[in-house]
Amino acid sequence: MSHQQPPANPANTPSQRFFAGIGITPGMRVLDVGCGNGDLSRFVAALAGPAGEVVAIDRGADSLAMARVADARPNSAPIDYRQVDLAEALPELGKFDAIVGRRVLMYLPDAAATIDRLRSIAKPGAIIAFQEHARAGLPTGLSELPLHRQLYDWTWSTVTAEGGEVTLALRLMDLLKTAGCAIEDARCEAILLQSGDPSFLPTLARAMLPRMIERGVTTAAELDPDTLADRIDQERRTVGGTIVWDLAFLVAARVG
Ligand SMILES: C[S@@+](CC[C@H](N)C(=O)[O-])C[C@H]1O[C@@H](n2cnc3c(N)ncnc32)[C@H](O)[C@@H]1O
């Protein structure tokens, strides 16, 4: 039986470049909000170094359990994973030099209210930086991509059905400005799928299938996970070239 690693999520590709450049330095106290399995928490912990400290919060007990057993990066700050609901008042967490989050604000019922609460626990001059994604009429490629398009629509429709705001990324700069932050960096990077690389999409579809079914967006029979990887591969081979799959919006701001 093969134990091949599934392809890495290409939506995380811009994160390292971006979060490495927002100004996190050794010794800082950093908060990662909606940390999930802690991938970004571990990255910022390495930036903060052994003299720093990271608090990583999420409401999901299963994600936090995964995060707590993952291997730390070398020379990292210790990470304190805590179960916190960002839609509610925050528990006592202390003040932070930097607050980061990736793909989390779009899931919150009132992102502006959460940003205000986060700002109140940011030290003066602290950095606040987010990576969010938006539904943006993709994917696009050299010719029609009906299966890729279908998967894209199912994915974003599921987020909408769950109450997520799929265009929040387009309001991210305004939200941070309204919260009294000065924008230091704002950019958007395309997430590309290259022909010849193993596709991440079957992994994404399998991970999202229970949510898609729960929300009535599609059925297991319609998505047919057993043949999906082959059908995606075939569509890519037929179309060739690069597929623009998604957009990552990356905004860093400083608290006044
Ligand atoms: C798409 S995942 C991203 C995880 C992680 N930031 C990453 O990029 O790998 C979204 C995360 O936001 C968390 N989340 C959603 N709503 C939340 C809330 N109200 N309070 C805390 N966490 C929340 C989910 O539990 C999930 O772990």
The ligand as an SDF file (V2000), in Angstrom:
LIG
                    3D

 27 29  0  0  0  0  0  0  0  0999 V2000
   -9.9360   27.4470    6.7960 C   0  0  0  0  0  0  0  0  0  0  0  0
   -9.4640   27.1300    8.4380 S   0  0  0  0  0  0  0  0  0  0  0  0
   -7.9000   27.9390    8.5030 C   0  0  0  0  0  0  0  0  0  0  0  0
   -7.0010   27.3880    9.5640 C   0  0  0  0  0  0  0  0  0  0  0  0
   -5.6170   28.0330    9.6620 C   0  0  0  0  0  0  0  0  0  0  0  0
   -5.6990   29.4600    9.9260 N   0  0  0  0  0  0  0  0  0  0  0  0
   -4.8190   27.7720    8.4150 C   0  0  0  0  0  0  0  0  0  0  0  0
   -4.7160   28.6770    7.5740 O   0  0  0  0  0  0  0  0  0  0  0  0
   -4.2950   26.6630    8.2450 O   0  0  0  0  0  0  0  0  0  0  0  0
  -10.5370   28.2080    9.3460 C   0  0  0  0  0  0  0  0  0  0  0  0
  -10.3400   28.0820   10.8390 C   0  0  0  0  0  0  0  0  0  0  0  0
  -11.0940   29.1040   11.4750 O   0  0  0  0  0  0  0  0  0  0  0  0
  -11.6680   28.5520   12.6420 C   0  0  0  0  0  0  0  0  0  0  0  0
  -12.8400   29.3390   13.0320 N   0  0  0  0  0  0  0  0  0  0  0  0
  -13.9460   29.5910   12.2910 C   0  0  0  0  0  0  0  0  0  0  0  0
  -14.8200   30.3150   13.0100 N   0  0  0  0  0  0  0  0  0  0  0  0
  -14.2430   30.5210   14.2280 C   0  0  0  0  0  0  0  0  0  0  0  0
  -14.6600   31.1810   15.4130 C   0  0  0  0  0  0  0  0  0  0  0  0
  -15.8620   31.7570   15.5130 N   0  0  0  0  0  0  0  0  0  0  0  0
  -13.8170   31.2010   16.4730 N   0  0  0  0  0  0  0  0  0  0  0  0
  -12.6060   30.6040   16.4050 C   0  0  0  0  0  0  0  0  0  0  0  0
  -12.1670   29.9430   15.3130 N   0  0  0  0  0  0  0  0  0  0  0  0
  -12.9800   29.9030   14.2480 C   0  0  0  0  0  0  0  0  0  0  0  0
  -12.0470   27.1430   12.2410 C   0  0  0  0  0  0  0  0  0  0  0  0
  -12.2440   26.3140   13.3740 O   0  0  0  0  0  0  0  0  0  0  0  0
  -10.8410   26.7470   11.3870 C   0  0  0  0  0  0  0  0  0  0  0  0
   -9.8340   26.1270   12.1410 O   0  0  0  0  0  0  0  0  0  0  0  0
  1  2  1  0
  2  3  1  0
  2 10  1  0
  3  4  1  0
  4  5  1  0
  5  6  1  0
  5  7  1  0
  7  8  2  0
  7  9  1  0
 10 11  1  0
 11 12  1  0
 11 26  1  0
 12 13  1  0
 13 14  1  0
 13 24  1  0
 14 15  1  0
 14 23  1  0
 15 16  2  0
 16 17  1  0
 17 18  1  0
 17 23  2  0
 18 19  1  0
 18 20  2  0
 20 21  1  0
 21 22  2  0
 22 23  1  0
 24 25  1  0
 24 26  1  0
 26 27  1  0
M  CHG  2   2   1   9  -1
M  END
$$$$
